[in-house]
Amino acid sequence: MVFNRFLPVLLSLVCMACVPDVPGPVEPDKPKEEEPEPEPEPEPEPPRHVDPVALSFVSKNIYDMTMSYDENAGEWLLTTTGTDPYIFTAGLPVTLEPEHRMLSFDYQCNAGVNDLQIFYGNTLAEARSRHFGAIPSTVGSNWNTYSCSLAADRSTFGWGSAGEFLRFDFGTKKNVILHIKNLQVREMNAEELAAYEEELSKAQGKEAEAERISNYLVKTYPCSLTSVKVGASDVTVSGRTDGGKYYLADIGPWESLTEISSFSGLVEINGSSFNVTLPRFVARDGLPAYDRVLSRFAVVRAEGGKHELCSHARYADEIVVSGAPAAVSPKSKKGLGGFIVNNNLSDLDDLGITSVTVNIVLNSIVNTQRSGNYSIEHKFGGVTYYMDSGNVGQLDRVMSECRKRGIVVSAILLNRQSDTHSKATPLMKHPECDGGNYSMPNLTAANAANVYAAVLDYLAGRYSTDKYGRIHHWILHNEVDFQKEWTNMGDQPELRYMDSYVRSMRICHNIAHKYDQNAVVMISLTHCWAKAEGQYAPKKLLEDLCKWSSAEGDFLWGVAYHPYPQNLTRPEFWKDDTSATYSENSSYCTFKNLEVINAWVMDKAHYYKGSSKRLLFLSENGTNSPSYSEADLARQAAGAAWAWKKTAALEGIDGIQWHNWQDNRAEGGLRIGLRRFSDDSEDPDGRKPSWYVWQAAGTASESSVFDPYLSTIGVSSWSEIFGTL
């Protein structure tokens, strides 16, 4: 067959050999073709210049602020009068060009704005907003310029058409005076453009990391770890390999597993089934006595100077415990949110409260140096820290009141991103936090992770017995699906954010389990469900958490859910919550359709180790009374009755902590408490009808107190409020 391929060529050569050698006509030499000259490079087009588009504020729908305009000076005067000040712009006069990517204005400000939040109209939703952080105060009559990039938001939200507006929310402080002029959307200057391109590059890197995390969670590896047991002085790690040459790696909680190219402190593994015992306390990464109770372990291959992950990592399955406090469940499902010691302490008894939530700002408790009230020494990881005696004393009083009554306590762990007068605050603030009220703990460095673990270790050790009271559950941190506001880590792909959050949960879980083997850590979520009203959809975060539990070993975690009405200001959720449906993919899960989250937690696929239901608390929720009118108070009370009826009947819900105990001026005008404002002119601190509903809940008087509210809801029987998926 190979010969046939060349046959035409051979025949051609034979024929040429038979032709007589007769000279033929001589053809003149052809002139050599000249190579065409290369096309000249086109001149780069000069960057296009677009003129700024001026914006203007309007007087319609202003809230908690006043506005005046000096036409001659082209200057607005804004003064905040409440804690939720906002103002709208007029609609854009023209459709913006792609180059219009910066918002800027000149301003004077007497006291500074603690956070500028901008909503992108013409649909108003938290999901279509961004927090840009503080606007600093100015000195005297000096004018400063404030600028922020709208580039990413214009793309994400599709904002910029003629007629679309912005809403400016100027922080949460009263009596802030702002002079503003030259309000405009403009193109970027060279410096801003370079910064924007750098941010784009970082965003691409984050997306790539999130993809690696996604692959890690579902990947099948040749090796596996079967158990990690933490004893008093050593750690025993067991697992299996395929018989090749492998090493055991110790991964600190400040390390992103998928980003490690070289694992440190490797220990060789022998055999296809192995048990490796390591010292529990070691010097590493600047910590004199790092506690491996915080570590996760993995099998790796090390060849030719390259390290390759060959198993999922695994955290401790068993931790030696210093005491043995019994498992405790609330005596009923009735609880109270945001408990503090105040003049209404008798409410705990009068209302029959059996569970509470307590806020703990961690970086107000701990300091890296002795200063003022920071005088209580506590050593962790070989490093000495200082706890605030004043804050600890207040917490002792809260815990003592709960201990005396057998009340179950869920601590909400918060990490304030602004100054707390502690040197630990800048260390504990996540380096990518860009605003909001609270920050994700900084788990990017060993010393930062250690101070976080240290304050948890102090709290868990102190509040694990009856001496001071007991923290039974640990809620981390607040509404993490709405992270930009409540657990800020900057703009993140979901899995990159959750990777850090899960590490935070694991630190808390393992620290708490040093003292209490029944301690539960809980993920905090808003009333959204399958829809991302904030940054992420709560249902998806729960599914991700299940993936981590499957890959790295399950642990005692539960759900702290906030089923507020879809619109927090409107108490009639039974008719207003149109996006809260009886579907597992409902956009929202509110009081209206609690059956949705109940079904999720009752699904055995989501059980702890496949054998026990996870804890589910409705840890922050309430209905609003827009005013103190009789009608509004009745609507709020009707909502409380509905919430209790459903909570009491649904097996998957373990408790409900009504929030707020008392109306709070700092909650943007909401009146969701059981009592009136303490400074109310008519009845300060007065009990609202919802207080009496909560008192009657679960008692013999429940029907007599609840039933009059059936007509408010528009049903004839409480059985009519239930639905099925």
N, C-alpha and C positions, 0 to 999 in steps of 0.2 A: 504494500500500500504506500510505503514511503517513496518507492521508485516512481509510481504514477504521478506523484506530486511534482516531480521534476521532469517528466517526459516532454512537455512542450518546449522546455528550454533546451534539452538535449537534441531534439529534432531540429531546432533552429540552428544549433551549432553545426550539425551534420550538413545541412543545406548550405551553410556559409562555406564549408570546406570544399564543396563541389563546384563552386563558382570560379571561372578562370580569373587570374589576377590581371584584369584589364583596367588601365587607369581611366578614371572617369573625369568628368568636368570638375574643376577645382572651384569650390564655393568660397566666396570671400568671407573673411572672418567677420562674425557678427559683433557689432559694438557691444561692449559690456554694459549690461543694464545697471544704471545707477540706483542705489538703494534710496527709497524715498526718505526725505528728511522727517524726523519725528515731529508729530504734532506738538505745537507749543503747549505747555501746561496752562490750563485756563487760570486766569487771575482769580484768586479767591474773592468771593463777593464780600464786600464790607458788611459788617453786622448791621442788621436793619434797626433803625431807631423808631420807637413808637412814643408818642406823647403820653404823659400821665393822664389818667382819668380821675377827675375830682369826685369825691364822695361828700355827702352832706347828711347830718343827723336830722331826724324829724321828731316833732313833739308828740306824735301819736304813740300810745302804748308804752310810755316811759314807766319804769317801775323802780321804786326806792331811790329815786334821784330827781333832781330838777335840772332844767336846761334853759339857757338864754343865749341869744346870738347877737353879736355886734357886727352889723353888716359892713360898716366902714373898715373895721379891723379884720374882717373875715375870720372871726374868732368865736368859738363856742365856750361857754362857761357851764361846766357840769359839777354838781354837788351831790354826793351820795347822802341819802337820808335814812337808809336801812341797810340790811345785811345781804340783800340780793339785788344790787343795782344793775339795771340794764337799759339799753337804748338801741333803737333801730336806725339804720341808714335809709335814705331814699333808695328806690330802685336804681340800678345802673343806668346811666343815660344812653350808653351804647354797649354793644357786645364787646367784651374784652378780646384783645389779641393774645396769641399764645405767649408773647413776651411779657405780658402784664402779670408778673409773678411776685411782686413785693407790695405789701401794705406799709405805709409810713405816714407819720404825722409829727408835727412839732408840738411840744407841750410844756406846761408848767404844772407842777403837782406839789401840794404842801406836805402830804404824808405818805405818798407812794401807794400803789395799788398792789395788793398781795398776789393777784393772779388775774391776767386778762384771758377770758374765754370768748371765742368768737364762734357764733353759729352761722352756718351757711344756708340762707333761705333759697327758695321760698317755702321749703318744708323744714319746720323746726323740730329737731330731735337731737338728743345727746350724741347719737351716732354720727350726726353731721356737724360736729363741733370739734374744736381743738383748744387745749389750754396752752397759752404761750408764755406763761410764767409772769413774774413780777414786772411792774413798771416802776423804776426807782423814783424817789422824790427828787425835786430840783432845789437848788440853792437860790434863795432870794428871787430876783426877777429874771434869772437865767432861763433860757429856753433850751431844752434838749430835744433830740430827734429819736423817735421810737420807730423801729422797722422790724417786720417779721415776714417770713416767706409763706406765701399762699400756694406755692407751686404744686406740692404734693396734693393738697386738698382740692385745688381746682381740678386736678386729674381724677382724684378719687370720687369726689362728689359731683363732678360735672357742672361746676359752678362758674358763672361768668357771663351769662346771657343778659341782654338788655332787660331791665325790669327786675332782676334778682337783687336781693338786699343782703345785708349782714346785720347780725345782732351782736352788740358789744356788751359783755358782762364784766363790769369793772370790780372784781374781787368781792370781798365780804365785809368791808369796813364802812362804818358810818363816817360822815363829816370829812370825806376826802374831797378836795377841791381841785378840779382839773380845768386848765385852759388848753384848748386844742385848736390848731389851725393847720392849713395845708394838708388836710386829710385826703389821701389819694392812693390809687393803685398804680404802680409804675413798673418799668423794667428793672432788671438787676444791673448793678454796676459790676465792674470786673471782679472786685473782691467777693461780692455776694455770689456771682456766678461760679467762681472757683469753689467756694464753700458748698454751694448747691450740688455741684458735680461730685465733690468729695462725699457728700451725704448719699448721693445716688449709688456711689461705689460701695459705701458701707451697707446700704440697704440690700444690695445684691449679695454681699457677703453673708448677711444675716439670713437671707432666703436660702442660700446654699447650705448654711449650717442647719437650718430647720429641715431641709431635705435629708441631710445626713442623720439627724435625730429620728426622722420618720422611718428611714431604712433600718436604723439600729433596732427600733422597737419591735419590728416584725421579722427581722432576719433570723435564719436558722444557722447556728454556729456549730462547729465540730465538738466543742467542749461545753460543760455546764458546771455551775456550782449548785450543790444540793442543800447546804446549810452553812450558816455563819453563827457561831456561838461565842458570845462575849462573857468571859468570866471575870473574876475580881482582878486578876493580874495578867491574863492572857486571852487570846482570841484563837479559836479553832475553826478553820475553813475546810470544808469537805466538798469534793466534786469528782467529776469524771472527765477523761480525755479520750482521744482515739489512739492513744499509745505513743504519740509523737513527743518531741521535746518541747516542753512548755514551761512557763513561769507564772507565778501568782503575783498580781499587781495590787497595790493598795492605792485607791483613788480617794483623795481628800474631797470634802464637800465644796471646796472652792474651785474644783477642776471640772471643766466641761468635757465629759467622757469622749464625745465624738471628735473633739478638737485636739486631743493629746497625740502627739507624734512620737514621744519618747516617755515611756513609763519609768518612774524612779523606784528604787528599793525593791527590785525584783527578787523573788525567791524561787529557786528551781523546784519543779514538780517531778516526782518520780512515780511511774506506774500509771495505768489507765484509771485507777481509782485511788484517790489521795486524801490524806488528812494532813493539813499543815497547821502547826501551832506557832503563833507569833506573840511577842510581848504586846500587852495592851497599850502601854504608854511608851512613846518613842520621841526622840528629838527630830523634828523635821520642819522645814520651811519657816525657820525662825521661832518655832514654838518649842520651849524646853521639854515639855511633857505632853505632847499631843495625844489625845485620847481617841483610840481607834474605834470607839463606840460610834463615832461619826462617819466612819469610812464605809465605802463599798469596795468589794473585791472582784477581780476579774482574772480570767486566764488569758495570757498573751503569748505570742510567739516572738522570739528575738533572733533574727538572722541577718547577718551582714550589716549590722548597725541599724537595722530597721525593726520597728516594733509593730505588731499587728494584733488587734483585738480578736480573740477567738472564743469569747463567751459573752453572754449578757453579764453585767455587773450584778452583785447581790449585796444587800444590806443585812444587818444583823437580824436573825430570826429569833434568837433568844438572848436576853440580857440579864445578867445577874442583878437582882433587885435588893435594895437596902432594907426595905420593909415589905409588908404584905397587906396593904389596905384592901378591904373587900370591894367588890364591884357594887356600885350604887346606881339605882335608877330613880328618877323622880317619883314621888308618891302619887302624882297625878300629872296630867299634861299641861297644867296651868302655870305659866311663868310670866316673868317681867323682864323687859330689856333695859340695859343701861343703868343697872342698880348702883346707887350711891347712898351713903348715910346722910339723911336730911331730916327735916322736921316731920315728915310723913312716914316715918319708919314703921308705924303701926299698920300701914297698908299691907305689909308682908303677912301679918296675921289676919287682918280683916278681909283681905282678898283671898286668902288661902293659897299663897304663892309657894310653889314647890321647886322652882328652878329660876335662875336669873342669868343674865349675861353681865359681865364686868369688863369695861375697857381698861387696857393696860398699855400705856405708851412706853415701849421698852427703852427708848433712848432718853426718857426722863428718869428712868430708874438707875441706869448704869453710866459710869464715867470711867475713863482710862486713867484718871489721876484723882488724888484726894483734893477736895475743894468744897468748902461750905458744908452743906448737908451730905455731900457724897463722902461718907465716913465709914460705912460698913464694908470691911474688907471681904473679898471673895476671890479665891484662886481657882483658875481653870486653865488647863493646858500649860500649867507652869507659870502663868501670868496672873498678877494680882490686879483686880478691878475694884471699884468702889461704888456701892449702892447708896441711893439717896434715902436717908433715914426718914425724911418727911413723907415722901411718897410711899415708902414701905409702911410707915405708921398708918397712913390713911387706908392703905390696902388691908392692913391687919384688921382695922375696924370693920371694913366691909365684910371680910371673910369671917370674922368673929360672929357678926349678926346672922350670917348664913349658917354657920356651924351650929349655933344654938338652936336653929329651927330645922335642921336637917335638910337644908336647901341645896340642891345640886347647882354647882357653879361652872359656867362656861366662860373662860377668859378669852377676850378678843384681843389678839396681839397686834399692836400697831407700831409703825416705825415712822415717826414724823420726819418729813424731809426738810422742814425749816428748823431754825435754831431752837434748841431746848436747853441751852446753857450747859450742855455736856460736851466734852471733847470727843465723846464717842459718836456724836451725831454725824459729822462729816465722814467718819470711818464706816458707819453703818448704812449711810445713804448709797444706794446703787449708783455707780458712775454714769449710767445712762438715764437716770431719772431726770425728767425735764419739766417737772411741775406737779400739779395736783396737791392733795392734802397729805398723803402718806407715800412712802417709798417702799419698793421691794427691798428686803435686806440685801446688803452687798455680799454676794458670795463669789467674788472674783479674786479674793486674796485671802491668805491663811489668817492674817491678823484680824481682818474684818469678820470672817466666819467665826473666829474664836471668841470675839467679844459678844457676838450674837448668841453663840452657844453658852457663854458664861452667864449672861443675864437669865437665859432660860433655865440653866442649871440652878441658879440661886432661887428662882421662883418655884421651880419644881421641887427642890429640896425643902423649902420652907413651907410650901402649901401642899404637902402630901400626907399630912397627919392631922390629928385633931388638936394639936397644940395651938396653931394659928388659924386653922381652917384648911379647906382642901379645894384645889382646882381639879375638877373631874374631867373637863373637856377643854381643848385648846383650839380656838378658832383662828385660822391663819388666812389672810390678814383681814381685809375687808373688801367684799364685792370685786373679786379678782377678774371677773369678766369685764368690769368697767375700770380696768387697771389704770388708765391715764389719770383718773380722778382719785382712786382710792388705794392703789398699790402700784405706784407708777414705776415703770422701767423704760420709759421712752417708747418710741414706735418699734414694735416687735412682731415678727411672724409668730403665730400662736404657739407652735411647738418650742420655739426658742424661749418664749416667756414661760411656758409650762415647765420646761427643763429646770429653770431656776426656781420656780415655785415648788416643784416636787422636792427639790433638794432642801428647801426651807422646811417643808412638811416633815421630811425624814429627820432632819436635825432635831426638830421639836419632839417628834415621836420618840426617838431613841434617848434623848435627854430625859423626857418625862418617864420613860420606861425604866430608867435607873432607879426610880423611886415608887412607881405605881404601874404595875403590869396591866392594869385595866384602863389606863389613860387613852383617850381617843382624840386624835387630831381631826379637824374639820375644815373643809373647803367652804369659803364664803361666797355666795352667788346672789345676783339680783333677781328680780321678778321676770327677767327674760328667760326664754327656754331654748327653742330651736332657732331663734333669731338673734343675731348679734346687734342688739340696740346700742351696746357700748362698743368694745373692741372685738369681743369673742362671744360665741353662743354658749351659755352654761351647759347645755346638753352635750355639746362637743367636748368641753373641758372635762366633764365627768367621764366620757368615753375615753379620752386621752389618759386620764388618771387610772382607769382600769387597765389600759395597755401597759403603763409603767408598772403597775402592781403585778401583772402577769409576767413581764420581762424580768423584773428585778426583785421579785418576792413580795407577797402581799403584806400589808400592815394595817393596823387598826385606824382606818380613816372613815369619817362620816361626812354628812352634808349639813351645812348651816345655810338655809335658804331664806330669801326675803320676798315673800309673795305679796308685796304691796299691790294695790290696784294699778292698772295699766297707766293711768294718769293719777299721780299721787294726790293731786288737789281735789279730785272728784270722788266722793265716797260711794256713789251708786255704781259700784263695779258690776253688779248683777245685770245692768243694762248698758253700761258704758264700755265694758271690756270686750269689745268686738273681736279682738285678736287673741283672746284667751278661749280656746276651743277644746273640746274633748277629743283631742288627737295627740298621739305621741310626738308629733311634729308641730304642735301648737307654737305660735310665735312667743306667747307669754304663758306663764303659769302664775296665776294670782289666786286670791281667795275664791274667785269664781270657779276655777277648774283645778283645785288641789289634787283631784284624782290623777292628774298627769304625773306629777312628781311622786305621788304615792305608788303608781304603777311601776315607775322606774326603779324605785328602791325595793319594791317587792319582787322584782324580776330576779330569779335565782342566779342568773348570769352575772349579776352585780353584787352578789353576796361576798362577804369577807371569807376568803379561802373556800368559797363555794358552799359554806355551811351555815352562816348566820347573817341575818339582815344587818345592813349598815345603819348606824344611828342617823336619824333625820330630825333635826330641829328646825322649826320656823323661827329663826333666832332674831329677826328684826322685821317688824311688820305692824301695820296699823291703818285705820281708815281716818280720813281727815274730816274735821268739821270746819268748813270754809269760814264760818262765823260762829258766834255763840247764840244764834237764833234758835228757837225751839225746833224748827224744821231741820236745820243743819245738824243739830245735836242728835236728833232722832235718827237721821241717816247714818251718822257715825256709829251710834249704838246698834242699829240694825246690822251694820257691817260686822261689828264685833260679835254679835250673836251668830251670824252666818259662819264666821271664821271658827268660832268654837264648835258649832255643830259639826262642821266637816272634820275638824281636827280630831274631835272625840270619836268620830265614827271610822276614820281611816286608819287601818292597822299599821301602815308603814310610818306614820308620823308619831314620833315619840314625845314631842312637846312643842309648845308655842310660847315664845317670850314676847309679850305685847310691847311694842315700842311706839310711842314713848310713854314713860310713866307719867310725865307732866309736860304740857306744852312748853316749847323751848323757842325763844326769840331767835336763836341762831339757826333755825331750820327753814329759813326762806319763807316765812309766813305760814307754814303748815301748823295746823292744830291737831296733831295726831295723838296727843296724850289722853290719859284717863282723867287728868286734872287740868284746870285752866292755867294760864300764865300766872306766875307768882306775883306779877305786877298788874294783873287785870284790875281795872278800875271798879268793876261791879262786885266781883267775887274772887279775890286773889286766892289762888291755890284751890279753888272750889272743885268739888267732885262733879264730873259730868255724867250724863246718863250712861255713857259707856263704862264708867267706874262701877256702877251698880250691876250692869250686865256681867262684867268680869267677876264681880263678887258672887253672883248667883250661878255662874258657870260650874257645872258639875255638882251642884247641891240640890236639895229638895225643892228649893224655890226657883229652879231654872225655868220651868215652864211658865210660871206666873209672871216672871220678869221678861222672858224672851218673847212669849207669844204675842203681846201687843205690837211687836215690830214686824209680824208677818204682813200686815197691811202696808207697812212702809215699803217692803220689798215687792209686794204684789202677788203673794202666794197665800194659799189657805193652809198649807201644811209644810213642816220643815222637810219632809221627804221629797218635796218638789225641787229642792235646791241641788240635789245630787244628779250627776250625769255618769255616763259610761263611755269608755274609750272604744 
